[in-house]
Structure formats: C-alpha cells, structure tokens
C-alpha cells in the first residue's frame, strides 16, 4: 500500500531530526509528532505502523494521509 500525505499538509523535520512538524495550509492547524522523516516515509510507503507507536500517533498519521 502506498499512502500519500494529503495535499494540504506540509511537513518539516525538526533540526535535530527527532520528529516532524505538520502544517495544514487550509485550516492553519500546526502540530508536532515524535516521528522521524524516515519513519514517516516508511509508513507512507508500506501503510504499516511501527509496533512501538501508540494508537493516538497512528490515528493522527491516518488523518494526515489518504488512509481510510
């Protein structure tokens, strides 16, 4: 499964690469997740969540992507 970030979502890695900040260009919502860009890419590429992630992180990621 190949997921994509929704077109209205911009993502930027923290300077120390410990996580990412997400910005919704439509509603202005900004939030940070403790997920590296590499982990995000792996999730988008495979659609499989890392077993160490809690359910709230997985839910948030699903909201950012075209996952149903």
N, CA, C and O atoms as a GROMACS GRO file, in nm:
protein
  272
    1UNK      N    1   0.085  -0.117   0.000
    1UNK     CA    2   0.000   0.000   0.000
    1UNK      C    3   0.089   0.123   0.000
    1UNK      O    4   0.181   0.134   0.081
    2UNK      N    5   0.063   0.214  -0.090
    2UNK     CA    6   0.136   0.341  -0.092
    2UNK      C    7   0.041   0.453  -0.053
    2UNK      O    8  -0.055   0.483  -0.124
    3UNK      N    9   0.070   0.515   0.058
    3UNK     CA   10  -0.010   0.627   0.105
    3UNK      C   11   0.054   0.757   0.058
    3UNK      O   12   0.170   0.758   0.016
    4UNK      N   13  -0.021   0.865   0.064
    4UNK     CA   14   0.032   0.998   0.035
    4UNK      C   15  -0.017   1.092   0.144
    4UNK      O   16  -0.126   1.075   0.198
    5UNK      N   17   0.067   1.191   0.177
    5UNK     CA   18   0.017   1.297   0.263
    5UNK      C   19  -0.091   1.371   0.186
    5UNK      O   20  -0.082   1.386   0.064
    6UNK      N   21  -0.190   1.418   0.258
    6UNK     CA   22  -0.293   1.498   0.192
    6UNK      C   23  -0.227   1.622   0.134
    6UNK      O   24  -0.131   1.673   0.192
    7UNK      N   25  -0.278   1.674   0.022
    7UNK     CA   26  -0.212   1.787  -0.044
    7UNK      C   27  -0.205   1.914   0.041
    7UNK      O   28  -0.119   1.999   0.019
    8UNK      N   29  -0.294   1.926   0.137
    8UNK     CA   30  -0.295   2.047   0.220
    8UNK      C   31  -0.198   2.038   0.339
    8UNK      O   32  -0.189   2.133   0.417
    9UNK      N   33  -0.127   1.927   0.352
    9UNK     CA   34  -0.036   1.906   0.465
    9UNK      C   35   0.109   1.929   0.422
    9UNK      O   36   0.158   1.866   0.328
   10UNK      N   37   0.177   2.019   0.491
   10UNK     CA   38   0.320   2.040   0.473
   10UNK      C   39   0.390   1.979   0.594
   10UNK      O   40   0.338   1.984   0.705
   11UNK      N   41   0.507   1.923   0.572
   11UNK     CA   42   0.581   1.860   0.681
   11UNK      C   43   0.725   1.910   0.679
   11UNK      O   44   0.784   1.933   0.573
   12UNK      N   45   0.779   1.927   0.799
   12UNK     CA   46   0.917   1.974   0.813
   12UNK      C   47   0.979   1.901   0.932
   12UNK      O   48   0.919   1.893   1.039
   13UNK      N   49   1.100   1.848   0.912
   13UNK     CA   50   1.171   1.779   1.020
   13UNK      C   51   1.225   1.880   1.121
   13UNK      O   52   1.262   1.991   1.085
   14UNK      N   53   1.228   1.840   1.248
   14UNK     CA   54   1.296   1.920   1.350
   14UNK      C   55   1.443   1.929   1.313
   14UNK      O   56   1.495   1.841   1.244
   15UNK      N   57   1.509   2.031   1.359
   15UNK     CA   58   1.651   2.048   1.326
   15UNK      C   59   1.737   1.934   1.379
   15UNK      O   60   1.842   1.904   1.322
   16UNK      N   61   1.694   1.870   1.488
   16UNK     CA   62   1.771   1.757   1.540
   16UNK      C   63   1.719   1.622   1.487
   16UNK      O   64   1.765   1.516   1.528
   17UNK      N   65   1.623   1.628   1.395
   17UNK     CA   66   1.566   1.510   1.328
   17UNK      C   67   1.494   1.414   1.423
   17UNK      O   68   1.476   1.297   1.390
   18UNK      N   69   1.453   1.462   1.540
   18UNK     CA   70   1.385   1.376   1.637
   18UNK      C   71   1.235   1.365   1.612
   18UNK      O   72   1.168   1.282   1.673
   19UNK      N   73   1.183   1.445   1.523
   19UNK     CA   74   1.041   1.443   1.495
   19UNK      C   75   1.010   1.535   1.379
   19UNK      O   76   1.099   1.586   1.313
   20UNK      N   77   0.881   1.554   1.356
   20UNK     CA   78   0.836   1.639   1.246
   20UNK      C   79   0.724   1.730   1.292
   20UNK      O   80   0.648   1.697   1.383
   21UNK      N   81   0.716   1.844   1.228
   21UNK     CA   82   0.604   1.935   1.250
   21UNK      C   83   0.520   1.934   1.122
   21UNK      O   84   0.573   1.933   1.011
   22UNK      N   85   0.389   1.936   1.141
   22UNK     CA   86   0.295   1.930   1.030
   22UNK      C   87   0.211   2.057   1.030
   22UNK      O   88   0.171   2.106   1.136
   23UNK      N   89   0.184   2.110   0.912
   23UNK     CA   90   0.106   2.232   0.898
   23UNK      C   91  -0.001   2.209   0.793
   23UNK      O   92   0.028   2.170   0.680
   24UNK      N   93  -0.125   2.236   0.831
   24UNK     CA   94  -0.237   2.227   0.738
   24UNK      C   95  -0.257   2.365   0.677
   24UNK      O   96  -0.294   2.459   0.748
   25UNK      N   97  -0.232   2.380   0.547
   25UNK     CA   98  -0.239   2.511   0.483
   25UNK      C   99  -0.381   2.560   0.464
   25UNK      O  100  -0.402   2.677   0.430
   26UNK      N  101  -0.479   2.475   0.485
   26UNK     CA  102  -0.620   2.517   0.471
   26UNK      C  103  -0.674   2.574   0.602
   26UNK      O  104  -0.732   2.682   0.604
   27UNK      N  105  -0.655   2.500   0.712
   27UNK     CA  106  -0.714   2.546   0.838
   27UNK      C  107  -0.611   2.604   0.937
   27UNK      O  108  -0.649   2.651   1.044
   28UNK      N  109  -0.482   2.602   0.901
   28UNK     CA  110  -0.379   2.661   0.986
   28UNK      C  111  -0.336   2.576   1.104
   28UNK      O  112  -0.252   2.620   1.183
   29UNK      N  113  -0.391   2.457   1.117
   29UNK     CA  114  -0.355   2.371   1.230
   29UNK      C  115  -0.208   2.330   1.217
   29UNK      O  116  -0.164   2.289   1.110
   30UNK      N  117  -0.135   2.342   1.325
   30UNK     CA  118   0.005   2.302   1.330
   30UNK      C  119   0.023   2.210   1.450
   30UNK      O  120  -0.028   2.237   1.559
   31UNK      N  121   0.095   2.101   1.431
   31UNK     CA  122   0.124   2.013   1.543
   31UNK      C  123   0.251   1.935   1.514
   31UNK      O  124   0.295   1.925   1.399
   32UNK      N  125   0.310   1.882   1.618
   32UNK     CA  126   0.434   1.807   1.607
   32UNK      C  127   0.410   1.663   1.650
   32UNK      O  128   0.329   1.635   1.738
   33UNK      N  129   0.483   1.573   1.587
   33UNK     CA  130   0.479   1.433   1.624
   33UNK      C  131   0.621   1.382   1.641
   33UNK      O  132   0.712   1.423   1.569
   34UNK      N  133   0.639   1.294   1.737
   34UNK     CA  134   0.770   1.235   1.761
   34UNK      C  135   0.790   1.118   1.665
   34UNK      O  136   0.797   1.002   1.706
   35UNK      N  137   0.798   1.151   1.538
   35UNK     CA  138   0.821   1.053   1.433
   35UNK      C  139   0.923   1.114   1.338
   35UNK      O  140   0.908   1.228   1.295
   36UNK      N  141   1.025   1.038   1.306
   36UNK     CA  142   1.128   1.091   1.217
   36UNK      C  143   1.078   1.091   1.073
   36UNK      O  144   0.982   1.023   1.039
   37UNK      N  145   1.145   1.167   0.990
   37UNK     CA  146   1.110   1.171   0.848
   37UNK      C  147   1.123   1.032   0.786
   37UNK      O  148   1.043   0.994   0.700
   38UNK      N  149   1.223   0.957   0.829
   38UNK     CA  150   1.241   0.820   0.778
   38UNK      C  151   1.124   0.731   0.818
   38UNK      O  152   1.073   0.655   0.736
   39UNK      N  153   1.082   0.741   0.944
   39UNK     CA  154   0.967   0.662   0.989
   39UNK      C  155   0.841   0.703   0.914
   39UNK      O  156   0.759   0.618   0.879
   40UNK      N  157   0.825   0.831   0.891
   40UNK     CA  158   0.709   0.880   0.816
   40UNK      C  159   0.710   0.822   0.675
   40UNK      O  160   0.607   0.775   0.627
   41UNK      N  161   0.825   0.825   0.609
   41UNK     CA  162   0.835   0.772   0.474
   41UNK      C  163   0.807   0.622   0.471
   41UNK      O  164   0.742   0.572   0.379
   42UNK      N  165   0.856   0.550   0.571
   42UNK     CA  166   0.829   0.406   0.579
   42UNK      C  167   0.680   0.380   0.596
   42UNK      O  168   0.626   0.288   0.535
   43UNK      N  169   0.613   0.460   0.679
   43UNK     CA  170   0.470   0.445   0.699
   43UNK      C  171   0.395   0.475   0.569
   43UNK      O  172   0.304   0.401   0.532
   44UNK      N  173   0.432   0.582   0.500
   44UNK     CA  174   0.366   0.619   0.375
   44UNK      C  175   0.388   0.512   0.269
   44UNK      O  176   0.297   0.479   0.193
   45UNK      N  177   0.510   0.458   0.263
   45UNK     CA  178   0.543   0.358   0.161
   45UNK      C  179   0.472   0.225   0.184
   45UNK      O  180   0.424   0.162   0.089
   46UNK      N  181   0.465   0.182   0.308
   46UNK     CA  182   0.412   0.048   0.337
   46UNK      C  183   0.269   0.049   0.390
   46UNK      O  184   0.197  -0.050   0.374
   47UNK      N  185   0.229   0.159   0.453
   47UNK     CA  186   0.098   0.163   0.518
   47UNK      C  187   0.096   0.090   0.650
   47UNK      O  188  -0.008   0.077   0.713
   48UNK      N  189   0.214   0.043   0.693
   48UNK     CA  190   0.223  -0.032   0.818
   48UNK      C  191   0.283   0.055   0.928
   48UNK      O  192   0.387   0.119   0.910
   49UNK      N  193   0.216   0.058   1.040
   49UNK     CA  194   0.263   0.137   1.154
   49UNK      C  195   0.372   0.062   1.229
   49UNK      O  196   0.372  -0.061   1.234
   50UNK      N  197   0.462   0.137   1.286
   50UNK     CA  198   0.566   0.081   1.372
   50UNK      C  199   0.500   0.028   1.499
   50UNK      O  200   0.420   0.099   1.560
   51UNK      N  201   0.531  -0.094   1.541
   51UNK     CA  202   0.467  -0.151   1.661
   51UNK      C  203   0.488  -0.069   1.788
   51UNK      O  204   0.410  -0.082   1.883
   52UNK      N  205   0.592   0.014   1.792
   52UNK     CA  206   0.618   0.092   1.913
   52UNK      C  207   0.529   0.217   1.922
   52UNK      O  208   0.523   0.280   2.028
   53UNK      N  209   0.460   0.253   1.815
   53UNK     CA  210   0.376   0.372   1.816
   53UNK      C  211   0.246   0.345   1.890
   53UNK      O  212   0.189   0.236   1.880
   54UNK      N  213   0.199   0.445   1.965
   54UNK     CA  214   0.071   0.428   2.032
   54UNK      C  215  -0.043   0.460   1.935
   54UNK      O  216  -0.021   0.517   1.828
   55UNK      N  217  -0.163   0.425   1.975
   55UNK     CA  218  -0.278   0.437   1.885
   55UNK      C  219  -0.308   0.582   1.849
   55UNK      O  220  -0.359   0.608   1.740
   56UNK      N  221  -0.279   0.678   1.937
   56UNK     CA  222  -0.308   0.818   1.904
   56UNK      C  223  -0.216   0.868   1.793
   56UNK      O  224  -0.258   0.948   1.709
   57UNK      N  225  -0.090   0.822   1.791
   57UNK     CA  226   0.002   0.859   1.684
   57UNK      C  227  -0.045   0.800   1.552
   57UNK      O  228  -0.044   0.867   1.449
   58UNK      N  229  -0.086   0.675   1.554
   58UNK     CA  230  -0.134   0.609   1.433
   58UNK      C  231  -0.259   0.678   1.380
   58UNK      O  232  -0.273   0.697   1.259
   59UNK      N  233  -0.349   0.715   1.470
   59UNK     CA  234  -0.470   0.786   1.429
   59UNK      C  235  -0.436   0.919   1.364
   59UNK      O  236  -0.493   0.954   1.261
   60UNK      N  237  -0.344   0.993   1.423
   60UNK     CA  238  -0.303   1.123   1.368
   60UNK      C  239  -0.241   1.105   1.229
   60UNK      O  240  -0.270   1.182   1.138
   61UNK      N  241  -0.156   1.004   1.214
   61UNK     CA  242  -0.094   0.979   1.084
   61UNK      C  243  -0.199   0.945   0.978
   61UNK      O  244  -0.189   0.988   0.863
   62UNK      N  245  -0.298   0.868   1.018
   62UNK     CA  246  -0.405   0.834   0.924
   62UNK      C  247  -0.481   0.960   0.880
   62UNK      O  248  -0.524   0.970   0.765
   63UNK      N  249  -0.498   1.055   0.972
   63UNK     CA  250  -0.566   1.180   0.938
   63UNK      C  251  -0.484   1.264   0.839
   63UNK      O  252  -0.541   1.340   0.761
   64UNK      N  253  -0.353   1.249   0.842
   64UNK     CA  254  -0.264   1.327   0.755
   64UNK      C  255  -0.249   1.268   0.616
   64UNK      O  256  -0.206   1.336   0.523
   65UNK      N  257  -0.286   1.143   0.602
   65UNK     CA  258  -0.267   1.073   0.476
   65UNK      C  259  -0.402   1.041   0.413
   65UNK      O  260  -0.508   1.074   0.466
   66UNK      N  261  -0.394   0.975   0.300
   66UNK     CA  262  -0.516   0.932   0.233
   66UNK      C  263  -0.562   0.795   0.282
   66UNK      O  264  -0.643   0.730   0.216
   67UNK      N  265  -0.510   0.750   0.397
   67UNK     CA  266  -0.553   0.622   0.454
   67UNK      C  267  -0.699   0.633   0.496
   67UNK      O  268  -0.743   0.738   0.543
   68UNK      N  269  -0.770   0.527   0.479
   68UNK     CA  270  -0.913   0.528   0.516
   68UNK      C  271  -0.931   0.467   0.653
   68UNK      O  272  -1.043   0.458   0.702
   0.00000   0.00000   0.00000
